[in-house]
Amino acid sequence: MTAANTSASLLEGDAGRPLPWYLRAFPLVFALAYAAILVSLPIDAFLDRANYLVYAQYSSLILLRYSIDGLSALLANEPLWLLLNINLSRYLYPDQVVRAFIFVPAFLVAWQLTRRNPRHAIWMVLFLLSPQVVKNHIIHLRQGVALSVFVLGYFARPTWLRIALMAMAGFIHSSFLVVDMIGVAVWLSDALRLAPRARAAALIICFTIIGGLIGVIAGSLGARQAITFADANLDISGLGFLFWGAILVLFASSGAAFLRQNMFGFTILAFYLVTYFLTPLAGRIFESGMFVVFFAGLDLPGYRRPLFLWAFAGFTLAMYATRLGQPWLGWGVG
């Protein structure tokens, strides 16, 4: 499912019939409620909020430090994120800056995704409430801001605007630079005229090599994430690998036409799986492009689509079940 065909017939139901007014109003109403609930949560009850308050106060100094280190270090350390903080802090108090970074991205992401395909609005609600997505508006706020910009770009009609916004997302959260790279590679690979499965295999081999070198590349550019990569342990349970590995098999078995139309989502999922045991960044990159994978799942033929959706629902419930008893479902300050 591409940006072009998901943006078609937004106000039409099956057989081209206009949707009832309440279904047309649902995306806006849900997005406002989703954002309002998230922004109303206590500002200091969650992990990383103190860091975002620091960004709201001192981004000008942080930007200056990276500027001194050179252009590559500046570009590798999310300069647009710092500029957003600098500009908002001129008009808002630090806690208001943080709340703006919660409400606006949460609203934009929820509104854009639920309005794309009215038939699947309820499933998009499940997607938006899943831990891998909602945490972007609770603890990983910078990633949530970048996701909102990327989603706007992904569904933009003018090509220049689509490219500009998707590229900008990478300078708000660096994981989107990798998602952009995957998108460019998928686009370039189309010129090889390979069969879809051969094309997918070539992309997987390429990204396996790149995934193993992410830490080295980040270090050479002076990105702050390089220190994180060096010190981080691979805290993985294997549950996500097993679930999404099964989904990859489901995608791969869905025929050449499906792969041709959903190569971007397929490749994002494949990248996640081949780098799962190689880099701590694998999960963050996957979460940044996860909505593309979910749209691909909605495009599955026959019995595969309900199988994917109900499996995702079960996986979401299982993830929440493991968080029961933790402060704010594992996102809170202990």
JOZI-V710787 format. One record per pair of residues at least 12 apart in sequence whose ideal C-beta (glycine too) atoms are under 10 Angstrom apart, sorted by the first residue. I is the first residue (numbers start at 1). J is the second residue. If there is no record, write none. Layout:
BEGIN
i:I j:J
i:I j:J
END
This chain:
BEGIN
i:1 j:116
i:1 j:117
i:1 j:258
i:1 j:261
i:1 j:262
i:1 j:264
i:1 j:265
i:1 j:292
i:1 j:294
i:1 j:295
i:1 j:296
i:1 j:297
i:1 j:298
i:1 j:299
i:1 j:300
i:2 j:154
i:2 j:261
i:2 j:262
i:2 j:263
i:2 j:264
i:2 j:265
i:2 j:292
i:2 j:295
i:2 j:296
i:2 j:299
i:3 j:116
i:3 j:151
i:3 j:153
i:3 j:154
i:3 j:155
i:3 j:156
i:3 j:157
i:3 j:162
i:3 j:264
i:3 j:292
i:3 j:295
i:4 j:155
i:4 j:157
i:5 j:116
i:5 j:117
i:5 j:261
i:5 j:295
i:5 j:299
i:6 j:112
i:6 j:113
i:6 j:115
i:6 j:116
i:6 j:117
i:6 j:120
i:6 j:154
i:6 j:155
i:6 j:295
i:6 j:298
i:6 j:299
i:7 j:112
i:7 j:115
i:7 j:116
i:7 j:117
i:7 j:154
i:7 j:155
i:7 j:156
i:7 j:157
i:8 j:116
i:8 j:117
i:9 j:117
i:9 j:118
i:10 j:24
i:10 j:27
i:10 j:115
i:10 j:116
i:10 j:117
i:10 j:118
i:11 j:23
i:11 j:24
i:11 j:115
i:11 j:118
i:12 j:24
i:12 j:118
i:13 j:118
i:13 j:119
i:14 j:118
i:14 j:119
i:19 j:118
i:19 j:119
i:19 j:121
i:20 j:118
i:23 j:118
i:23 j:119
i:23 j:121
i:24 j:115
i:24 j:118
i:26 j:114
i:26 j:115
i:26 j:118
i:26 j:121
i:26 j:122
i:26 j:125
i:27 j:110
i:27 j:111
i:27 j:112
i:27 j:113
i:27 j:114
i:27 j:115
i:27 j:116
i:27 j:118
i:27 j:121
i:27 j:124
i:28 j:107
i:28 j:110
i:28 j:111
i:28 j:114
i:28 j:115
i:29 j:111
i:29 j:114
i:30 j:107
i:30 j:110
i:30 j:111
i:30 j:113
i:30 j:114
i:30 j:115
i:30 j:121
i:30 j:122
i:30 j:124
i:30 j:125
i:30 j:128
i:31 j:106
i:31 j:107
i:31 j:108
i:31 j:109
i:31 j:110
i:31 j:111
i:31 j:112
i:31 j:113
i:31 j:114
i:31 j:115
i:31 j:128
i:32 j:103
i:32 j:106
i:32 j:107
i:32 j:110
i:32 j:111
i:33 j:107
i:33 j:110
i:34 j:103
i:34 j:106
i:34 j:107
i:34 j:109
i:34 j:110
i:34 j:111
i:34 j:114
i:34 j:125
i:34 j:128
i:34 j:129
i:34 j:134
i:34 j:137
i:35 j:102
i:35 j:103
i:35 j:104
i:35 j:105
i:35 j:106
i:35 j:107
i:35 j:108
i:35 j:109
i:35 j:110
i:35 j:111
i:35 j:137
i:36 j:103
i:36 j:106
i:36 j:107
i:37 j:106
i:37 j:137
i:38 j:99
i:38 j:102
i:38 j:103
i:38 j:105
i:38 j:106
i:38 j:107
i:38 j:110
i:38 j:134
i:38 j:136
i:38 j:137
i:38 j:138
i:38 j:144
i:39 j:98
i:39 j:99
i:39 j:100
i:39 j:101
i:39 j:102
i:39 j:103
i:39 j:104
i:39 j:106
i:39 j:107
i:39 j:137
i:40 j:99
i:40 j:102
i:40 j:103
i:41 j:99
i:41 j:102
i:41 j:137
i:41 j:138
i:41 j:328
i:41 j:331
i:41 j:332
i:42 j:328
i:42 j:332
i:42 j:333
i:43 j:94
i:43 j:95
i:43 j:96
i:43 j:98
i:43 j:99
i:43 j:102
i:44 j:95
i:44 j:98
i:44 j:333
i:45 j:138
i:45 j:327
i:45 j:328
i:45 j:331
i:45 j:332
i:45 j:333
i:46 j:135
i:46 j:138
i:46 j:139
i:46 j:141
i:46 j:327
i:46 j:328
i:46 j:331
i:46 j:332
i:46 j:333
i:47 j:135
i:47 j:138
i:47 j:139
i:47 j:140
i:47 j:327
i:47 j:328
i:47 j:330
i:47 j:331
i:47 j:332
i:47 j:333
i:47 j:334
i:48 j:138
i:48 j:139
i:48 j:140
i:48 j:141
i:48 j:142
i:48 j:331
i:48 j:333
i:49 j:95
i:49 j:98
i:49 j:102
i:49 j:138
i:49 j:139
i:49 j:141
i:49 j:333
i:50 j:98
i:50 j:333
i:51 j:98
i:51 j:139
i:51 j:141
i:51 j:142
i:52 j:85
i:52 j:94
i:52 j:95
i:52 j:97
i:52 j:98
i:52 j:101
i:52 j:102
i:52 j:139
i:52 j:140
i:52 j:141
i:52 j:142
i:53 j:93
i:53 j:94
i:53 j:95
i:53 j:97
i:53 j:98
i:54 j:85
i:54 j:94
i:55 j:81
i:55 j:82
i:55 j:84
i:55 j:85
i:55 j:86
i:55 j:89
i:55 j:94
i:55 j:97
i:55 j:98
i:55 j:101
i:55 j:141
i:55 j:142
i:56 j:84
i:56 j:85
i:56 j:86
i:56 j:88
i:56 j:89
i:56 j:92
i:56 j:93
i:56 j:94
i:56 j:95
i:56 j:96
i:56 j:97
i:56 j:98
i:56 j:100
i:56 j:101
i:57 j:85
i:57 j:89
i:57 j:93
i:57 j:94
i:57 j:97
i:58 j:82
i:58 j:85
i:58 j:86
i:58 j:89
i:58 j:94
i:59 j:79
i:59 j:81
i:59 j:82
i:59 j:83
i:59 j:84
i:59 j:85
i:59 j:86
i:59 j:87
i:59 j:88
i:59 j:89
i:59 j:97
i:60 j:82
i:60 j:83
i:60 j:85
i:60 j:86
i:60 j:89
i:61 j:82
i:61 j:86
i:62 j:77
i:62 j:78
i:62 j:79
i:62 j:81
i:62 j:82
i:62 j:85
i:62 j:86
i:62 j:224
i:63 j:77
i:63 j:78
i:63 j:79
i:63 j:81
i:63 j:82
i:63 j:83
i:63 j:85
i:63 j:86
i:64 j:82
i:65 j:77
i:66 j:78
i:66 j:79
i:66 j:82
i:66 j:222
i:66 j:223
i:66 j:224
i:67 j:79
i:69 j:222
i:70 j:221
i:70 j:222
i:71 j:222
i:72 j:220
i:72 j:221
i:72 j:222
i:72 j:223
i:73 j:221
i:73 j:222
i:73 j:223
i:73 j:224
i:74 j:171
i:74 j:221
i:74 j:222
i:75 j:170
i:75 j:171
i:75 j:174
i:75 j:177
i:75 j:221
i:75 j:222
i:75 j:223
i:76 j:171
i:76 j:174
i:76 j:177
i:76 j:217
i:76 j:218
i:76 j:219
i:76 j:220
i:76 j:221
i:76 j:222
i:76 j:223
i:76 j:224
i:76 j:225
i:76 j:226
i:77 j:171
i:77 j:174
i:77 j:221
i:77 j:222
i:77 j:223
i:77 j:224
i:77 j:225
i:78 j:142
i:78 j:145
i:78 j:146
i:78 j:170
i:78 j:171
i:78 j:172
i:78 j:173
i:78 j:174
i:78 j:176
i:78 j:177
i:78 j:223
i:78 j:224
i:78 j:225
i:79 j:171
i:79 j:172
i:80 j:145
i:80 j:146
i:80 j:149
i:80 j:168
i:80 j:169
i:80 j:170
i:80 j:171
i:80 j:172
i:80 j:173
i:81 j:101
i:81 j:141
i:81 j:142
i:81 j:143
i:81 j:145
i:81 j:146
i:81 j:171
i:81 j:172
i:81 j:173
i:81 j:174
i:82 j:171
i:82 j:172
i:83 j:171
i:83 j:172
i:84 j:97
i:84 j:100
i:84 j:101
i:84 j:142
i:84 j:145
i:84 j:149
i:84 j:172
i:85 j:97
i:85 j:98
i:85 j:101
i:85 j:142
i:85 j:145
i:88 j:100
i:88 j:101
i:98 j:141
i:99 j:141
i:100 j:141
i:100 j:145
i:101 j:137
i:101 j:141
i:101 j:142
i:101 j:144
i:101 j:145
i:101 j:148
i:102 j:136
i:102 j:137
i:102 j:138
i:102 j:141
i:102 j:144
i:102 j:145
i:103 j:137
i:104 j:137
i:104 j:144
i:104 j:145
i:104 j:148
i:105 j:136
i:105 j:137
i:105 j:141
i:105 j:142
i:105 j:143
i:105 j:144
i:105 j:145
i:105 j:146
i:105 j:147
i:105 j:148
i:105 j:149
i:105 j:151
i:105 j:172
i:106 j:128
i:106 j:134
i:106 j:136
i:106 j:137
i:106 j:138
i:106 j:141
i:106 j:144
i:106 j:145
i:106 j:147
i:106 j:148
i:107 j:137
i:107 j:148
i:108 j:144
i:108 j:145
i:108 j:147
i:108 j:148
i:108 j:149
i:108 j:151
i:108 j:152
i:109 j:128
i:109 j:133
i:109 j:136
i:109 j:137
i:109 j:144
i:109 j:145
i:109 j:147
i:109 j:148
i:109 j:149
i:109 j:150
i:109 j:151
i:109 j:152
i:109 j:291
i:110 j:124
i:110 j:125
i:110 j:127
i:110 j:128
i:110 j:129
i:110 j:133
i:110 j:134
i:110 j:137
i:110 j:148
i:110 j:151
i:111 j:148
i:111 j:151
i:112 j:124
i:112 j:148
i:112 j:151
i:112 j:152
i:112 j:154
i:112 j:155
i:112 j:291
i:113 j:125
i:113 j:127
i:113 j:128
i:113 j:133
i:113 j:151
i:113 j:155
i:113 j:291
i:113 j:294
i:113 j:295
i:114 j:127
i:114 j:128
i:115 j:155
i:116 j:151
i:116 j:155
i:116 j:291
i:116 j:295
i:116 j:298
i:117 j:295
i:117 j:298
i:117 j:299
i:119 j:298
i:120 j:294
i:120 j:295
i:120 j:297
i:120 j:298
i:120 j:305
i:120 j:309
i:122 j:309
i:123 j:294
i:123 j:297
i:123 j:298
i:123 j:305
i:123 j:308
i:123 j:309
i:123 j:310
i:123 j:312
i:123 j:313
i:124 j:291
i:124 j:294
i:124 j:295
i:124 j:298
i:126 j:294
i:126 j:309
i:126 j:312
i:126 j:313
i:126 j:316
i:126 j:317
i:127 j:290
i:127 j:291
i:127 j:294
i:127 j:295
i:127 j:297
i:127 j:298
i:127 j:309
i:127 j:312
i:127 j:313
i:127 j:316
i:128 j:291
i:128 j:294
i:129 j:316
i:129 j:320
i:130 j:287
i:130 j:290
i:130 j:294
i:130 j:312
i:130 j:313
i:130 j:315
i:130 j:316
i:130 j:317
i:130 j:319
i:130 j:320
i:131 j:287
i:131 j:315
i:131 j:316
i:131 j:319
i:131 j:320
i:131 j:322
i:131 j:323
i:131 j:329
i:131 j:330
i:131 j:331
i:132 j:240
i:132 j:283
i:132 j:286
i:132 j:287
i:132 j:290
i:132 j:315
i:132 j:316
i:132 j:319
i:133 j:147
i:133 j:287
i:133 j:290
i:133 j:291
i:133 j:294
i:133 j:316
i:134 j:329
i:134 j:331
i:135 j:287
i:135 j:329
i:135 j:330
i:135 j:331
i:136 j:148
i:136 j:173
i:136 j:287
i:136 j:288
i:136 j:290
i:138 j:328
i:138 j:329
i:138 j:331
i:138 j:332
i:139 j:328
i:139 j:330
i:139 j:331
i:139 j:332
i:140 j:173
i:140 j:175
i:140 j:284
i:140 j:287
i:140 j:288
i:140 j:331
i:141 j:173
i:142 j:172
i:142 j:173
i:142 j:174
i:142 j:175
i:143 j:169
i:143 j:172
i:143 j:173
i:143 j:174
i:143 j:175
i:143 j:176
i:143 j:284
i:143 j:287
i:143 j:288
i:144 j:172
i:144 j:173
i:145 j:169
i:145 j:172
i:145 j:173
i:146 j:168
i:146 j:169
i:146 j:170
i:146 j:171
i:146 j:172
i:146 j:173
i:146 j:174
i:146 j:175
i:146 j:176
i:146 j:177
i:146 j:179
i:146 j:288
i:147 j:169
i:147 j:172
i:147 j:173
i:147 j:175
i:147 j:176
i:147 j:179
i:147 j:287
i:147 j:288
i:147 j:289
i:147 j:290
i:147 j:291
i:148 j:165
i:148 j:169
i:148 j:172
i:149 j:164
i:149 j:165
i:149 j:166
i:149 j:167
i:149 j:168
i:149 j:169
i:149 j:170
i:149 j:171
i:149 j:172
i:149 j:173
i:149 j:176
i:150 j:165
i:150 j:166
i:150 j:167
i:150 j:168
i:150 j:169
i:150 j:170
i:150 j:172
i:150 j:173
i:150 j:175
i:150 j:176
i:150 j:179
i:150 j:180
i:150 j:288
i:150 j:289
i:150 j:291
i:150 j:292
i:151 j:165
i:151 j:166
i:151 j:169
i:151 j:291
i:151 j:292
i:152 j:165
i:152 j:166
i:152 j:168
i:152 j:169
i:153 j:165
i:153 j:166
i:153 j:167
i:153 j:168
i:153 j:169
i:153 j:176
i:153 j:180
i:154 j:166
i:154 j:169
i:154 j:179
i:154 j:183
i:154 j:264
i:154 j:289
i:154 j:291
i:154 j:292
i:154 j:295
i:163 j:180
i:163 j:183
i:163 j:184
i:166 j:179
i:166 j:180
i:166 j:183
i:166 j:184
i:167 j:180
i:167 j:184
i:168 j:180
i:169 j:288
i:170 j:288
i:173 j:284
i:173 j:288
i:174 j:214
i:174 j:218
i:174 j:221
i:174 j:223
i:174 j:224
i:174 j:225
i:174 j:281
i:174 j:284
i:174 j:285
i:174 j:288
i:175 j:225
i:175 j:281
i:175 j:282
i:175 j:283
i:175 j:284
i:175 j:285
i:175 j:286
i:175 j:287
i:175 j:288
i:175 j:289
i:176 j:284
i:176 j:285
i:176 j:288
i:176 j:289
i:177 j:217
i:177 j:218
i:177 j:223
i:177 j:285
i:177 j:288
i:178 j:207
i:178 j:210
i:178 j:211
i:178 j:214
i:178 j:217
i:178 j:268
i:178 j:271
i:178 j:275
i:178 j:281
i:178 j:282
i:178 j:284
i:178 j:285
i:178 j:286
i:178 j:288
i:178 j:289
i:179 j:264
i:179 j:268
i:179 j:271
i:179 j:285
i:179 j:286
i:179 j:287
i:179 j:288
i:179 j:289
i:179 j:290
i:179 j:292
i:180 j:288
i:180 j:289
i:181 j:207
i:181 j:210
i:181 j:271
i:181 j:285
i:182 j:203
i:182 j:206
i:182 j:207
i:182 j:210
i:182 j:263
i:182 j:264
i:182 j:267
i:182 j:268
i:182 j:270
i:182 j:271
i:182 j:285
i:182 j:289
i:182 j:292
i:183 j:263
i:183 j:264
i:183 j:267
i:183 j:268
i:183 j:289
i:183 j:292
i:185 j:202
i:185 j:203
i:185 j:206
i:185 j:207
i:185 j:210
i:185 j:263
i:185 j:264
i:185 j:267
i:185 j:271
i:186 j:199
i:186 j:200
i:186 j:203
i:186 j:263
i:186 j:264
i:186 j:265
i:186 j:266
i:186 j:267
i:186 j:268
i:187 j:263
i:187 j:264
i:188 j:203
i:189 j:202
i:189 j:203
i:189 j:206
i:189 j:263
i:189 j:267
i:190 j:260
i:190 j:263
i:195 j:256
i:195 j:259
i:195 j:260
i:196 j:252
i:196 j:255
i:196 j:256
i:196 j:257
i:196 j:258
i:196 j:259
i:196 j:260
i:196 j:261
i:196 j:262
i:196 j:263
i:196 j:266
i:197 j:252
i:197 j:255
i:197 j:256
i:197 j:259
i:199 j:256
i:199 j:259
i:199 j:260
i:199 j:263
i:199 j:266
i:199 j:267
i:200 j:248
i:200 j:251
i:200 j:252
i:200 j:259
i:200 j:263
i:200 j:266
i:200 j:267
i:200 j:270
i:201 j:252
i:201 j:270
i:203 j:263
i:203 j:266
i:203 j:267
i:203 j:270
i:203 j:271
i:204 j:248
i:204 j:266
i:204 j:267
i:204 j:270
i:204 j:271
i:204 j:273
i:204 j:274
i:205 j:274
i:206 j:267
i:206 j:271
i:206 j:274
i:207 j:267
i:207 j:268
i:207 j:270
i:207 j:271
i:207 j:272
i:207 j:274
i:207 j:275
i:208 j:270
i:208 j:271
i:208 j:273
i:208 j:274
i:208 j:275
i:208 j:278
i:209 j:274
i:210 j:271
i:210 j:274
i:210 j:275
i:210 j:278
i:211 j:271
i:211 j:272
i:211 j:274
i:211 j:275
i:211 j:276
i:211 j:277
i:211 j:278
i:211 j:279
i:211 j:281
i:211 j:282
i:211 j:285
i:212 j:274
i:212 j:275
i:212 j:278
i:212 j:279
i:213 j:278
i:213 j:279
i:214 j:226
i:214 j:229
i:214 j:275
i:214 j:278
i:214 j:279
i:214 j:280
i:214 j:281
i:214 j:282
i:214 j:285
i:215 j:227
i:215 j:228
i:215 j:229
i:215 j:230
i:215 j:232
i:215 j:278
i:215 j:279
i:215 j:280
i:215 j:281
i:216 j:229
i:218 j:230
i:218 j:279
i:218 j:281
i:225 j:280
i:225 j:281
i:225 j:284
i:228 j:280
i:228 j:281
i:229 j:279
i:229 j:280
i:229 j:281
i:231 j:280
i:232 j:279
i:232 j:280
i:232 j:281
i:233 j:280
i:234 j:276
i:234 j:277
i:234 j:278
i:234 j:279
i:234 j:280
i:234 j:282
i:235 j:280
i:235 j:283
i:236 j:276
i:236 j:277
i:236 j:280
i:236 j:282
i:236 j:283
i:237 j:322
i:238 j:276
i:238 j:277
i:239 j:315
i:239 j:318
i:239 j:319
i:239 j:322
i:240 j:272
i:240 j:273
i:240 j:276
i:240 j:282
i:240 j:283
i:240 j:286
i:240 j:315
i:240 j:319
i:241 j:272
i:241 j:273
i:241 j:276
i:241 j:277
i:241 j:282
i:242 j:315
i:243 j:311
i:243 j:312
i:243 j:314
i:243 j:315
i:243 j:318
i:243 j:319
i:244 j:269
i:244 j:270
i:244 j:272
i:244 j:273
i:244 j:276
i:244 j:286
i:244 j:290
i:244 j:293
i:244 j:315
i:245 j:269
i:245 j:270
i:245 j:272
i:245 j:273
i:245 j:276
i:246 j:307
i:246 j:308
i:246 j:311
i:246 j:315
i:247 j:266
i:247 j:269
i:247 j:273
i:247 j:293
i:247 j:296
i:247 j:297
i:247 j:300
i:247 j:304
i:247 j:307
i:247 j:308
i:247 j:311
i:247 j:312
i:247 j:315
i:248 j:266
i:248 j:269
i:248 j:270
i:248 j:272
i:248 j:273
i:248 j:274
i:248 j:293
i:250 j:297
i:250 j:300
i:250 j:304
i:250 j:305
i:250 j:307
i:250 j:308
i:250 j:311
i:251 j:265
i:251 j:266
i:251 j:269
i:251 j:270
i:251 j:293
i:251 j:296
i:251 j:297
i:251 j:299
i:251 j:300
i:251 j:304
i:251 j:308
i:252 j:266
i:252 j:269
i:252 j:270
i:253 j:300
i:253 j:304
i:254 j:266
i:254 j:296
i:254 j:297
i:254 j:299
i:254 j:300
i:254 j:301
i:254 j:302
i:254 j:304
i:254 j:305
i:254 j:308
i:255 j:300
i:255 j:301
i:255 j:302
i:255 j:304
i:257 j:301
i:258 j:296
i:258 j:299
i:258 j:300
i:258 j:301
i:258 j:304
i:259 j:296
i:261 j:296
i:261 j:299
i:262 j:292
i:262 j:293
i:262 j:295
i:262 j:296
i:262 j:297
i:262 j:298
i:262 j:299
i:262 j:300
i:263 j:296
i:264 j:289
i:264 j:292
i:264 j:293
i:264 j:295
i:264 j:296
i:265 j:289
i:265 j:290
i:265 j:291
i:265 j:292
i:265 j:293
i:265 j:294
i:265 j:295
i:265 j:296
i:265 j:297
i:265 j:298
i:265 j:299
i:266 j:292
i:266 j:293
i:266 j:296
i:267 j:289
i:267 j:292
i:267 j:293
i:268 j:285
i:268 j:286
i:268 j:288
i:268 j:289
i:268 j:290
i:268 j:291
i:268 j:292
i:268 j:293
i:268 j:296
i:269 j:286
i:269 j:289
i:269 j:290
i:269 j:292
i:269 j:293
i:269 j:296
i:269 j:297
i:270 j:293
i:271 j:285
i:271 j:286
i:271 j:289
i:272 j:284
i:272 j:285
i:272 j:286
i:272 j:287
i:272 j:289
i:272 j:290
i:272 j:293
i:273 j:286
i:293 j:308
i:294 j:308
i:294 j:309
i:294 j:312
i:296 j:308
i:297 j:309
i:297 j:311
i:297 j:312
END
